Each structure stands twice: as structure tokens, then as C-alpha cells.
């Protein structure tokens, strides 16, 4: 499962590069989800749990940021 942590780390880097190129605050939330999934992989969680955590954390942060910006506009 340690290999999965490197995969998640690679995705974190990829999402941060994409965020730096676009400044749309979308890739940032996926990077945060990948960080959570990476720590889950380091703790020995299975692939399904890692993927689930990635999707839940990324989706929740994306939804929160969307709702927050709608209130500000």
C-alpha cells in the first residue's frame, strides 16, 4: 500500500500544478482530497477507502467553496 501513497503524492503535485496554471480554485480541492487519501494509504487503508475519502473530501470542499462564493456574489 505504500506505492499508493506515491501515486496520491503524484496526483497532489499534478493538481497543484493545474491550479497554478488556471487559478480557478477547482484543482486545489482535488489536491486536498488527494492529501487525505495519501495519509490513508500511509496508514494502510484499502484502495476503496482511499478513493472514497478522496471523492468525499474533494466533493465537500468543492461544494463548500461553491456555496460560499455564491453568497459573496
C-alpha positions as CSV (number, residue, x, y, z in Angstrom):
1,X,0.0,0.0,0.0
2,X,3.0,2.3,0.3
3,X,3.0,2.5,-3.6
4,X,-0.5,4.0,-3.4
5,X,0.9,6.9,-1.2
6,X,3.3,7.8,-4.0
7,X,0.5,7.7,-6.6
8,X,-1.5,10.1,-4.4
9,X,1.5,12.3,-3.9
10,X,1.9,12.4,-7.7
11,X,-1.7,13.4,-8.0
12,X,-1.3,16.1,-5.4
13,X,1.6,17.6,-7.4
14,X,-0.4,17.3,-10.6
15,X,-3.4,19.1,-9.1
16,X,-1.3,21.8,-7.6
17,X,0.4,22.4,-11.0
18,X,-3.0,22.6,-12.7
19,X,-4.2,25.0,-10.0
20,X,-1.2,27.2,-10.5
21,X,-1.9,27.3,-14.3
22,X,-5.6,28.0,-14.0
23,X,-6.3,29.9,-10.7
24,X,-9.9,28.7,-10.8
25,X,-9.8,27.2,-7.3
26,X,-11.1,23.8,-8.5
27,X,-7.9,21.7,-8.7
28,X,-7.0,22.9,-5.2
29,X,-9.8,20.9,-3.6
30,X,-8.8,17.8,-5.5
31,X,-5.3,18.3,-4.2
32,X,-6.7,18.4,-0.6
33,X,-8.7,15.2,-1.2
34,X,-5.5,13.5,-2.6
35,X,-3.6,14.6,0.6
36,X,-6.2,12.9,2.8
37,X,-6.2,9.8,0.6
38,X,-2.3,9.8,0.7
39,X,-2.4,9.8,4.5
40,X,-5.0,7.0,4.5
41,X,-2.7,5.0,2.2
42,X,0.2,5.6,4.6
43,X,-1.9,4.2,7.4
44,X,-2.7,1.1,5.4
45,X,-6.2,1.8,4.2
46,X,-7.5,-0.1,1.3
47,X,-7.9,1.3,-2.2
48,X,-11.7,1.6,-1.9
49,X,-11.4,3.7,1.3
50,X,-8.7,5.9,-0.2
51,X,-10.8,6.5,-3.3
52,X,-13.9,7.1,-1.2
53,X,-12.1,9.6,1.1
54,X,-10.7,11.4,-2.0
55,X,-14.1,11.7,-3.5
56,X,-15.9,12.8,-0.3
57,X,-13.3,15.3,0.8
58,X,-12.9,16.8,-2.7
59,X,-16.6,17.0,-3.2
60,X,-17.3,18.5,0.2
61,X,-14.7,21.2,-0.3
62,X,-15.8,21.9,-3.8
63,X,-19.4,22.2,-2.6
64,X,-18.5,24.5,0.3
65,X,-16.4,26.8,-1.8
66,X,-19.2,27.0,-4.4
67,X,-21.8,27.8,-1.8
68,X,-19.5,30.4,-0.2
69,X,-18.7,32.2,-3.4
70,X,-22.4,32.2,-4.4
71,X,-23.2,34.0,-1.2
72,X,-20.5,36.6,-1.7
73,X,-21.6,37.4,-5.3
